[in-house]
Amino acid sequence: MRINIIGKVVISLTILIVSSSPFVSKAFNDGDLINDHGTIYTIEFGAKRAFTSLKIFKSLGYQLKNVKSGDTSSLSKASNISSALTRHPRGTIVNDHGTLYFMGRDYRYGYASEAVYFSWNSNYKIVVSINAADLQVPVGPLSEMNPNASSTSQSTAQKNQNQQTNSTPAANNSVSLDPTSLASNNIFVINDDGTLIKGDAVDDATVAKKFYTLYPSRTDYDFLNIFTTSHGSASVEHHNIINNGVTGVGGPQTVSDGQLPSQLKGINVLNDTYSDKNVNPSQISNDLYLISHETGHQWLAYIGVAEGISDGVHYTKWFDSSFVRNGQIWGDTMGGFAWKDNGNGTLSVLPMQKQAFSPLSLYLMGFLPVSSVPDLKLVIPANSQDDGYQDVKGTLKTIAISQLISTYGVRNPSYQSSQKNFKMAYILVVKSGETASQYQEYLKNINTITQDFPIEWNSITNGVSTIVK
């Protein structure tokens, strides 16, 4: 990422380096994103501010991979974040066309150089795109070097960044850039010819057509995963359904226009989420949620809007999508929470240890017979605008799967005849003028995904579905 130098005046910012620990229990810093028993908070002025929906959280540019689990009970509660049109809270770092700003209370402060940025921060993955409200905040003086960083050298994070960029990868870790070798692992590199990236967003349908033009014999893929080398403010990770003849799941039925193979079911646009700048290679196996989630959108979560189960694409806050596996409470990859009836007219969210696809989701995906789906639970809050997650006044309503089937129909194809084995392609789109050799580390990450995601997918589908090579 490019850092623009925007001035000479400097000011020292009181910012603490974000802890790298996956669980935070005591020290919090402004800008931290904390998941406390299902509620995601950001910390501002030492108080916690809750996001009222996942949609708002994502619309503000935040990513779930940057959220840490923690106990915020010792913090006072400030106003909730209930609109994506609000300015980003203090502590957020925003990107304005390559210029990064630390959002303060009254001003946004730029960084004079990458060295200054890395003296305060360890990576770029915490950066979000600036919005219209942020632009109304005046620009203040520039921040200076963190006084706790080395005065004779760049910060450790910057050193590591330089070493990663300049060093030669070890031979046994390298990825062959030969197209045939890459393709044997279902990895492909496509150069933008001026039609694939429009503005700052990738055109997934055009990329798919280009892919099949270049590789006309590779029509055996069910899903295409598209990775990019940059992430513009207009580009949001998403799933695009290409062919879907499944009924009874509430989703759109579509057939491609003939320019794409009938075997292709959907496209996952992942942008640069898994680039070497945004994810540590050693953590990839623990950071595959996005691919699982977007692939799930081929079938989920469209059913039950009228009932309050879905908002049209995700399970709602009020839907209890939890289930028990191996003695632990798990949550659904597509949303919802684990709700407990407190027995006094209130309900509270329980912590969930892991995420996978719930029995309802597995049924809708064709991976579980309808007879294995238990009754569903839905919170009916006394106040539908209640943004709390603990001691919420309301009742639990039971909905039998037969009620949904009477409205939406039975899934067809059924569990007995549905497809359960799928094949994926992994496509890296590089900008015009760039080459694959510039992205050796990125391609190593993608190669790791090709090895780890099939294991992850099989696990979160409870061993029913596979991603084959």
C-alpha positions as CSV (number, residue, x, y, z in Angstrom):
1,M,0.0,0.0,0.0
2,R,1.2,3.5,-0.9
3,I,1.5,6.1,1.8
4,N,1.3,9.7,0.7
5,I,3.4,12.3,2.4
6,I,1.1,15.2,3.0
7,G,3.0,17.8,5.1
8,K,5.7,18.7,7.5
9,V,4.1,19.7,10.8
10,V,4.1,16.8,13.3
11,I,2.1,15.9,16.4
12,S,2.5,13.0,18.7
13,L,-0.5,10.7,19.0
14,T,-1.2,8.7,22.1
15,I,-1.9,5.3,20.6
16,L,-1.1,1.9,22.0
17,I,0.0,-1.0,19.8
18,V,-2.9,-3.5,19.4
19,S,-2.2,-6.7,21.3
20,S,-1.5,-9.7,19.0
21,S,-3.1,-12.1,21.5
22,P,-6.3,-13.8,20.2
23,F,-8.0,-13.1,23.6
24,V,-8.0,-9.8,25.3
25,S,-9.0,-9.6,28.9
26,K,-7.7,-6.4,30.5
27,A,-6.0,-3.8,28.4
28,F,-8.0,-2.2,25.5
29,N,-7.0,0.5,23.1
30,D,-9.1,2.8,21.1
31,G,-9.9,1.2,17.8
32,D,-9.8,-2.4,19.1
33,L,-12.6,-4.7,17.9
34,I,-13.8,-7.0,20.6
35,N,-16.3,-9.9,20.5
36,D,-17.8,-10.3,24.0
37,H,-20.3,-13.2,24.1
38,G,-21.6,-12.5,20.6
39,T,-21.6,-8.7,20.7
40,I,-18.9,-6.9,18.7
41,Y,-17.7,-3.7,20.2
42,T,-15.2,-1.1,19.2
43,I,-13.3,0.8,21.9
44,E,-13.4,4.6,21.9
45,F,-12.2,6.8,24.7
46,G,-11.9,3.7,26.9
47,A,-15.6,2.8,26.6
48,K,-17.2,0.1,24.4
49,R,-19.5,0.9,21.5
50,A,-21.6,-2.0,20.1
51,F,-22.4,-2.5,16.4
52,T,-26.1,-3.1,16.1
53,S,-25.7,-5.4,13.1
54,L,-23.1,-7.3,11.2
55,K,-24.3,-5.4,8.1
56,I,-23.3,-2.1,9.6
57,F,-20.0,-3.5,10.9
58,K,-19.1,-4.6,7.4
59,S,-20.5,-1.5,5.7
60,L,-18.1,0.6,7.7
61,G,-15.2,-1.5,6.2
62,Y,-14.4,-3.6,9.3
63,Q,-13.5,-7.3,8.9
64,L,-14.3,-10.2,11.2
65,K,-10.8,-11.5,11.0
66,N,-9.6,-8.4,12.9
67,V,-12.0,-9.0,15.8
68,K,-10.6,-10.4,19.1
69,S,-12.5,-12.2,21.8
70,G,-12.5,-10.5,25.2
71,D,-14.2,-9.6,28.4
72,T,-15.5,-6.0,28.3
73,S,-17.5,-6.1,31.5
74,S,-15.1,-3.7,33.2
75,L,-15.8,-1.0,30.5
76,S,-18.6,1.5,30.5
77,K,-21.0,1.4,27.6
78,A,-21.1,4.3,25.2
79,S,-23.6,4.9,22.4
80,N,-24.2,2.1,19.9
81,I,-23.1,2.3,16.3
82,S,-26.3,1.9,14.4
83,S,-25.6,3.6,11.0
84,A,-23.0,3.0,8.3
85,L,-23.2,6.7,7.5
86,T,-21.5,7.8,10.7
87,R,-17.9,8.7,10.9
88,H,-15.5,6.1,12.0
89,P,-14.7,6.1,15.8
90,R,-11.5,7.3,17.3
91,G,-8.7,4.8,16.8
92,T,-9.8,3.7,13.3
93,I,-7.3,4.1,10.5
94,V,-8.9,5.1,7.2
95,N,-7.6,5.1,3.7
96,D,-8.3,8.1,1.4
97,H,-7.0,7.1,-2.0
98,G,-3.7,6.0,-0.6
99,T,-3.3,8.5,2.2
100,L,-3.9,7.0,5.6
101,Y,-5.3,8.9,8.6
102,F,-5.7,8.1,12.2
103,M,-9.2,9.2,13.2
104,G,-9.0,11.4,16.3
105,R,-11.8,13.1,18.2
106,D,-11.7,16.4,16.4
107,Y,-9.1,15.8,13.6
108,R,-7.8,13.1,11.3
109,Y,-4.1,12.8,11.5
110,G,-1.9,11.6,8.5
111,Y,1.3,9.7,8.6
112,A,4.4,11.3,7.1
113,S,5.9,8.0,5.9
114,E,5.6,4.2,6.1
115,A,8.2,4.2,8.8
116,V,6.0,6.4,11.0
117,Y,2.9,4.3,10.3
118,F,4.8,1.1,11.2
119,S,6.1,2.6,14.4
120,W,2.5,2.7,15.6
121,N,1.0,-0.3,13.8
122,S,2.0,-3.8,12.8
123,N,0.2,-4.2,9.5
124,Y,-2.2,-2.8,7.0
125,K,-5.1,-5.2,7.5
126,I,-6.7,-2.9,10.1
127,V,-7.1,-0.1,7.6
128,V,-10.7,0.7,6.3
129,S,-11.9,2.9,3.5
130,I,-12.7,6.5,4.4
131,N,-16.4,7.5,4.1
132,A,-18.2,10.8,3.5
133,A,-18.6,11.5,7.2
134,D,-14.9,11.1,7.8
135,L,-14.2,13.6,5.1
136,Q,-16.0,16.2,7.1
137,V,-13.5,15.8,9.9
138,P,-10.7,18.4,9.5
139,V,-7.2,17.3,8.8
140,G,-4.8,17.9,11.7
141,P,-1.0,17.9,11.9
142,L,1.0,14.8,11.0
143,S,1.8,12.1,13.5
144,E,5.4,11.6,14.4
145,M,7.4,8.5,15.2
146,N,6.3,6.4,18.2
147,P,8.7,7.4,21.0
148,N,8.6,3.8,22.2
149,A,9.9,2.5,18.9
150,S,13.6,2.3,18.2
151,S,15.1,5.7,17.6
152,T,17.8,4.3,15.4
153,S,15.8,2.1,13.1
154,Q,12.3,1.4,11.8
155,S,9.9,-0.5,14.0
156,T,10.1,-4.2,14.2
157,A,6.9,-4.5,12.1
158,Q,8.5,-2.4,9.3
159,K,11.7,-4.5,9.5
160,N,9.7,-7.6,9.1
161,Q,7.8,-6.0,6.2
162,N,11.0,-5.2,4.4
163,Q,12.5,-8.6,5.1
164,Q,9.4,-10.3,3.7
165,T,9.5,-8.1,0.6
166,N,13.2,-8.2,-0.1
167,S,14.3,-11.7,1.0
168,T,14.5,-14.7,-1.3
169,P,12.0,-17.4,-0.3
170,A,13.4,-20.6,0.8
171,A,13.5,-23.2,-2.0
172,N,11.3,-25.7,-0.3
173,N,8.6,-23.0,0.3
174,S,8.5,-21.5,-3.2
175,V,5.6,-21.8,-5.6
176,S,6.4,-22.6,-9.2
177,L,5.1,-19.8,-11.4
178,D,4.9,-22.1,-14.4
179,P,1.2,-22.0,-15.5
180,T,1.0,-25.7,-15.9
181,S,2.4,-26.3,-12.4
182,L,0.0,-23.8,-10.9
183,A,-3.0,-25.2,-12.9
184,S,-2.2,-28.7,-11.5
185,N,-3.2,-27.2,-8.1
186,N,-6.2,-25.4,-9.6
187,I,-4.4,-22.0,-9.4
188,F,-4.5,-19.6,-12.3
189,V,-3.0,-16.1,-12.8
190,I,-4.8,-13.7,-15.2
191,N,-3.6,-10.3,-16.2
192,D,-6.1,-7.5,-16.4
193,D,-6.5,-6.5,-20.1
194,G,-8.4,-3.4,-19.2
195,T,-11.8,-5.1,-18.9
196,L,-11.4,-7.1,-15.7
197,I,-11.0,-4.3,-13.1
198,K,-13.5,-1.4,-13.4
199,G,-12.7,1.5,-11.2
200,D,-11.3,-0.1,-8.1
201,A,-13.5,-3.2,-8.2
202,V,-13.0,-6.5,-10.1
203,D,-15.8,-7.5,-12.5
204,D,-16.2,-11.1,-11.6
205,A,-18.4,-12.1,-14.5
206,T,-15.9,-10.7,-17.0
207,V,-13.1,-12.5,-15.1
208,A,-15.0,-15.8,-15.4
209,K,-15.5,-15.3,-19.1
210,K,-11.9,-14.5,-19.6
211,F,-10.9,-17.6,-17.6
212,Y,-12.9,-19.9,-19.9
213,T,-11.5,-18.2,-22.9
214,L,-8.0,-18.8,-21.7
215,Y,-8.8,-22.3,-20.4
216,P,-11.7,-23.7,-22.5
217,S,-11.2,-27.2,-21.3
218,R,-11.5,-26.4,-17.6
219,T,-15.3,-26.5,-17.4
220,D,-15.3,-28.9,-14.5
221,Y,-15.2,-26.3,-11.8
222,D,-18.3,-25.7,-9.6
223,F,-16.9,-22.5,-8.0
224,L,-14.4,-19.9,-9.0
225,N,-12.5,-18.0,-6.2
226,I,-11.2,-14.7,-7.4
227,F,-8.4,-13.0,-5.6
228,T,-7.1,-9.5,-6.4
229,T,-3.8,-7.6,-5.6
230,S,-5.6,-4.6,-4.3
231,H,-8.9,-3.7,-2.6
232,G,-10.8,-0.6,-3.5
233,S,-13.4,1.1,-1.5
234,A,-16.1,0.0,-4.0
235,S,-15.2,-3.6,-3.9
236,V,-16.9,-5.8,-1.3
237,E,-16.3,-9.5,-0.8
238,H,-19.4,-11.3,-2.1
239,H,-20.8,-14.4,-3.8
240,N,-22.4,-14.3,-7.3
241,I,-24.8,-17.2,-8.1
242,I,-24.3,-18.2,-11.7
243,N,-26.4,-21.4,-12.0
244,N,-28.9,-22.6,-9.4
245,G,-31.8,-24.9,-10.1
246,V,-32.4,-25.8,-6.4
247,T,-35.9,-25.1,-5.2
248,G,-37.2,-25.0,-1.6
249,V,-34.3,-22.9,-0.2
250,G,-35.8,-19.5,-0.8
251,G,-33.0,-18.3,-3.0
252,P,-32.9,-17.1,-6.6
253,Q,-33.1,-19.7,-9.4
254,T,-30.7,-18.7,-12.1
255,V,-29.2,-20.1,-15.3
256,S,-26.2,-18.7,-17.0
257,D,-26.6,-16.9,-20.3
258,G,-24.7,-19.6,-22.2
259,Q,-21.4,-17.8,-22.0
260,L,-20.4,-19.7,-18.8
261,P,-20.5,-23.5,-18.3
262,S,-23.6,-25.1,-16.8
263,Q,-21.3,-26.8,-14.3
264,L,-20.3,-23.4,-12.7
265,K,-22.5,-22.7,-9.7
266,G,-21.1,-19.5,-8.3
267,I,-18.2,-17.1,-8.0
268,N,-16.6,-16.0,-4.7
269,V,-15.0,-12.5,-4.9
270,L,-12.4,-12.5,-2.1
271,N,-10.4,-9.4,-3.1
272,D,-7.0,-9.2,-1.4
273,T,-8.2,-10.7,1.9
274,Y,-5.6,-13.5,1.7
275,S,-2.7,-11.5,0.4
276,D,0.6,-11.8,2.3
277,K,0.1,-8.2,3.5
278,N,-3.2,-9.0,5.1
279,V,-2.8,-12.5,6.6
280,N,0.1,-14.3,8.2
281,P,0.7,-17.5,6.2
282,S,0.9,-19.5,9.5
283,Q,-2.7,-18.4,10.3
284,I,-4.4,-19.2,7.0
285,S,-5.8,-22.5,8.3
286,N,-7.6,-20.5,11.0
287,D,-8.8,-17.8,8.7
288,L,-10.9,-19.6,6.1
289,Y,-14.2,-18.2,7.4
290,L,-14.7,-15.9,4.4
291,I,-14.5,-18.6,1.8
292,S,-16.8,-20.8,3.7
293,H,-19.3,-18.0,4.2
294,E,-19.3,-16.8,0.6
295,T,-19.6,-20.4,-0.7
296,G,-22.5,-20.9,1.6
297,H,-24.4,-18.1,-0.1
298,Q,-25.0,-20.4,-3.0
299,W,-27.8,-21.8,-0.9
300,L,-28.0,-19.6,2.2
301,A,-29.6,-17.8,4.0
302,Y,-32.6,-16.8,2.0
303,I,-35.4,-18.8,3.6
304,G,-37.5,-17.5,6.4
305,V,-37.5,-13.7,5.8
306,A,-41.2,-13.4,6.7
307,E,-40.7,-15.5,9.8
308,G,-37.7,-13.4,11.1
309,I,-35.2,-16.1,10.6
310,S,-33.3,-14.4,7.7
311,D,-32.8,-10.8,6.7
312,G,-32.7,-12.0,3.0
313,V,-29.0,-13.1,3.0
314,H,-28.0,-13.9,6.6
315,Y,-29.6,-15.3,9.6
316,T,-30.9,-12.6,11.9
317,K,-29.8,-11.6,15.4
318,W,-33.0,-13.1,16.7
319,F,-32.6,-16.6,15.2
320,D,-31.0,-19.2,17.4
321,S,-28.8,-20.9,14.8
322,S,-26.7,-22.7,17.5
323,F,-26.1,-26.4,17.8
324,V,-24.0,-28.7,19.9
325,R,-21.1,-30.6,18.5
326,N,-18.5,-32.5,20.6
327,G,-20.1,-31.1,23.8
328,Q,-19.5,-27.5,22.7
329,I,-22.0,-24.8,21.5
330,W,-21.3,-23.9,17.9
331,G,-22.8,-21.1,15.8
332,D,-23.8,-21.0,12.2
333,T,-21.3,-19.6,9.6
334,M,-24.2,-17.6,8.1
335,G,-25.2,-15.7,11.3
336,G,-27.6,-16.0,14.2
337,F,-26.7,-16.5,17.8
338,A,-27.1,-19.0,20.7
339,W,-29.9,-17.7,22.9
340,K,-30.7,-18.9,26.4
341,D,-34.0,-18.4,28.1
342,N,-33.2,-16.9,31.6
343,G,-36.5,-18.1,33.0
344,N,-37.5,-14.6,34.1
345,G,-39.0,-13.2,30.9
346,T,-35.5,-12.3,29.5
347,L,-33.1,-14.0,27.2
348,S,-29.3,-13.7,26.8
349,V,-26.7,-14.7,24.1
350,L,-24.4,-17.5,25.1
351,P,-20.7,-17.7,23.9
352,M,-20.1,-20.0,20.9
353,Q,-16.9,-21.9,20.7
354,K,-16.8,-22.5,16.9
355,Q,-18.7,-21.9,13.7
356,A,-19.9,-24.4,11.1
357,F,-23.1,-25.0,9.2
358,S,-26.1,-25.8,11.4
359,P,-28.6,-28.6,10.7
360,L,-30.9,-26.2,9.0
361,S,-28.2,-24.9,6.7
362,L,-27.0,-28.4,6.0
363,Y,-30.5,-29.4,5.0
364,L,-30.8,-26.3,2.7
365,M,-27.4,-27.2,1.1
366,G,-28.6,-30.7,0.4
367,F,-26.2,-32.3,3.0
368,L,-28.7,-33.5,5.6
369,P,-32.1,-35.1,5.4
370,V,-35.0,-33.0,6.6
371,S,-35.8,-35.6,9.3
372,S,-32.5,-34.6,11.0
373,V,-33.4,-30.9,11.4
374,P,-34.7,-30.1,14.9
375,D,-37.3,-27.5,15.7
376,L,-36.0,-24.0,15.2
377,K,-36.0,-21.3,17.9
378,L,-36.6,-17.6,17.3
379,V,-36.5,-14.8,19.8
380,I,-39.6,-12.6,19.8
381,P,-38.3,-9.5,21.6
382,A,-40.6,-7.2,23.5
383,N,-39.0,-4.4,21.6
384,S,-37.8,-5.2,18.1
385,Q,-35.4,-2.3,18.2
386,D,-33.7,-3.7,21.3
387,D,-29.9,-3.6,20.4
388,G,-28.9,-5.6,23.5
389,Y,-27.7,-9.2,23.7
390,Q,-28.0,-9.8,27.4
391,D,-31.2,-9.8,29.5
392,V,-33.4,-9.0,26.5
393,K,-37.1,-8.9,27.3
394,G,-38.9,-11.4,25.1
395,T,-39.9,-15.0,24.5
396,L,-38.6,-17.9,22.5
397,K,-40.8,-19.2,19.7
398,T,-40.5,-22.7,18.3
399,I,-40.8,-23.1,14.5
400,A,-40.9,-26.6,13.1
401,I,-39.1,-27.3,9.8
402,S,-42.4,-28.5,8.4
403,Q,-43.7,-24.9,8.7
404,L,-41.0,-23.6,6.5
405,I,-41.5,-26.4,4.0
406,S,-45.2,-25.6,3.8
407,T,-44.3,-22.0,2.8
408,Y,-41.2,-22.5,0.6
409,G,-41.6,-26.1,-0.5
410,V,-39.4,-29.2,0.1
411,R,-35.8,-29.0,-1.1
412,N,-35.3,-30.3,-4.6
413,P,-33.0,-32.1,-5.3
414,S,-33.4,-33.9,-2.0
415,Y,-30.6,-35.0,0.3
416,Q,-30.5,-38.4,-1.4
417,S,-29.7,-37.0,-4.9
418,S,-28.1,-33.6,-4.2
419,Q,-24.5,-32.9,-5.2
420,K,-22.1,-33.1,-2.3
421,N,-18.7,-33.1,-4.0
422,F,-17.4,-29.9,-5.6
423,K,-14.4,-28.5,-7.4
424,M,-12.9,-25.1,-7.0
425,A,-10.6,-22.9,-9.1
426,Y,-8.4,-20.2,-7.4
427,I,-7.8,-17.2,-9.7
428,L,-5.4,-14.4,-9.0
429,V,-6.2,-11.3,-11.0
430,V,-3.1,-9.0,-11.4
431,K,-3.3,-5.4,-12.7
432,S,-2.1,-4.5,-16.1
433,G,1.7,-4.2,-16.1
434,E,2.1,-6.5,-13.1
435,T,3.5,-10.0,-13.2
436,A,3.0,-13.2,-11.2
437,S,6.6,-13.0,-10.0
438,Q,5.7,-9.9,-8.0
439,Y,3.2,-12.0,-5.9
440,Q,5.3,-15.1,-5.0
441,E,4.2,-14.8,-1.3
442,Y,0.6,-14.2,-2.2
443,L,0.6,-17.3,-4.4
444,K,2.1,-19.3,-1.6
445,N,-0.9,-18.2,0.6
446,I,-3.3,-19.2,-2.2
447,N,-1.5,-22.6,-2.5
448,T,-2.0,-23.1,1.2
449,I,-5.7,-22.4,0.8
450,T,-6.0,-25.1,-1.9
451,Q,-4.6,-27.5,0.6
452,D,-6.4,-26.3,3.8
453,F,-9.8,-25.3,2.6
454,P,-11.0,-28.8,1.5
455,I,-10.2,-29.9,5.1
456,E,-12.1,-27.0,6.6
457,W,-15.1,-27.4,4.3
458,N,-15.4,-31.1,5.1
459,S,-15.3,-30.3,8.8
460,I,-17.9,-27.5,8.8
461,T,-20.3,-29.7,6.7
462,N,-19.9,-32.4,9.4
463,G,-18.0,-34.7,7.0
464,V,-20.8,-34.8,4.4
465,S,-19.4,-32.6,1.6
466,T,-16.0,-32.4,0.0
467,I,-13.9,-30.1,-2.1
468,V,-12.0,-32.3,-4.6
469,K,-9.0,-31.6,-6.7
